Amino acid sequence: MNKPSRPLSPHLQIYRPQITSVLSILHRITGVALAVGTLLLVWWLIAASSGRDAFDAVDGFVASWLGRLLLLGWTFALFFHLCNGIRHLAWDTGRGFEIKTATMTGWLVVIGAVVLTLVSWIVGYSIRG
C-alpha cells in the first residue's frame, strides 16, 4: 500500500505548549477529577447516614495524609474549573481572544485557583479549631 504524499497534521510533538493549550488540557483533567472526587463526597454522605462505624472509617481515611492530599487536589480542581469556566463565559461573548489578553487571563485563572484553594483551606482549618 502506498503512503499518501500529503503532509501529516502536526501534533503535540511539533507545537510548543502555550498557556491556552495547557489550561485547556488542565480544564479537562480537572473536570474528570471533580467527577471522581465527587465519589469521595458520596462515600462520606452514605457513611454519615449509615452509622457511627461507617462514618469513622471514612473519616479516618479523609483525615489520613492520602485523604487530605486528595481533598486538596479536589479543592484546587474545583476552583480551577470555576475560574476557567468564568473565563470561557467571557470568551462566549467574543471577548478576550487577543493573545496578550488570553495569556493574562490564563495566568489569572491559575493564580486565582491557587489563592482560592489556600484561602479555603486556611479558613477551614481556623473554623475546625
C-alpha positions in Angstrom: 0.0 0.0 0.0 1.4 3.4 -1.0 1.8 6.1 1.6 0.0 9.4 0.8 2.2 12.2 -0.4 0.3 14.8 1.5 1.9 16.1 4.8 0.6 14.8 8.1 -1.1 17.2 10.5 1.3 18.3 13.2 0.6 17.2 16.7 1.7 17.8 20.3 5.3 16.8 19.5 5.5 19.7 17.0 3.8 22.5 18.8 5.4 24.3 21.8 2.9 24.3 24.7 1.2 27.6 25.2 -0.8 28.7 28.3 -4.1 28.4 26.4 -3.4 24.8 25.3 -2.1 23.8 28.8 -5.1 25.3 30.5 -7.4 23.6 28.1 -5.9 20.2 28.8 -5.9 21.0 32.6 -9.6 22.1 32.4 -10.5 18.6 31.0 -8.4 16.9 33.6 -9.9 18.9 36.5 -13.4 18.1 35.1 -12.6 14.4 35.4 -11.0 14.9 38.8 -14.2 16.6 40.0 -16.3 13.7 38.9 -14.1 11.2 40.5 -13.7 13.3 43.6 -17.4 13.5 44.0 -17.4 9.8 44.6 -15.5 10.5 47.9 -18.2 13.0 48.8 -20.9 10.4 48.1 -19.0 7.8 50.1 -18.8 10.3 53.0 -22.5 11.1 52.8 -23.5 7.5 52.7 -21.3 6.7 55.6 -22.7 9.6 57.6 -26.2 8.2 57.1 -25.2 4.6 57.8 -24.0 5.0 61.3 -21.0 5.7 63.5 -18.8 2.8 62.5 -19.1 3.5 58.8 -18.6 7.3 59.3 -15.5 6.7 61.5 -14.0 4.5 58.7 -14.5 7.2 56.1 -13.4 10.0 58.5 -10.2 8.0 59.2 -9.4 7.8 55.5 -10.2 11.5 54.9 -8.0 12.5 57.9 -5.1 10.5 56.6 -2.3 12.1 54.6 -3.7 10.5 51.4 -7.2 11.7 52.1 -6.1 15.2 52.7 -4.0 15.2 49.6 -7.0 14.1 47.6 -9.1 16.7 49.2 -6.5 19.4 48.4 -6.4 18.3 44.8 -10.2 18.2 44.6 -10.4 21.7 46.1 -7.8 23.0 43.5 -9.7 21.3 40.7 -13.0 22.9 41.9 -11.6 26.4 41.9 -9.6 26.0 38.8 -12.6 24.6 36.9 -14.7 27.5 38.3 -12.2 30.2 37.3 -11.5 28.8 33.9 -15.3 28.4 33.4 -15.8 32.1 34.1 -13.0 32.8 31.6 -14.8 30.7 29.0 -18.0 32.6 29.7 -16.2 35.7 28.7 -15.0 34.0 25.6 -18.5 33.1 24.7 -19.3 36.8 24.4 -16.4 37.1 21.9 -14.1 38.9 24.3 -10.6 38.0 25.4 -9.2 36.3 22.4 -6.3 38.6 21.8 -3.0 36.8 22.6 -2.0 39.2 25.3 -5.4 39.1 27.0 -5.7 35.3 26.7 -2.3 34.9 28.3 -3.1 37.3 31.1 -6.4 35.8 31.9 -4.9 32.3 31.8 -2.4 33.3 34.5 -5.2 35.0 36.4 -7.1 31.6 36.4 -4.0 29.8 37.8 -3.3 32.4 40.4 -7.0 32.7 41.3 -7.3 28.9 41.7 -4.2 28.7 44.0 -5.3 31.7 46.1 -8.9 30.4 46.5 -7.6 26.9 47.4 -5.3 28.3 50.0 -7.9 30.7 51.5 -10.5 27.9 51.7 -8.0 25.6 53.5 -6.9 28.3 55.9 -10.5 29.2 56.7 -11.4 25.5 57.0 -8.6 24.9 59.5 -9.4 28.0 61.5 -13.1 27.0 61.8 -12.1 23.4 62.7 -10.1 24.7 65.5 
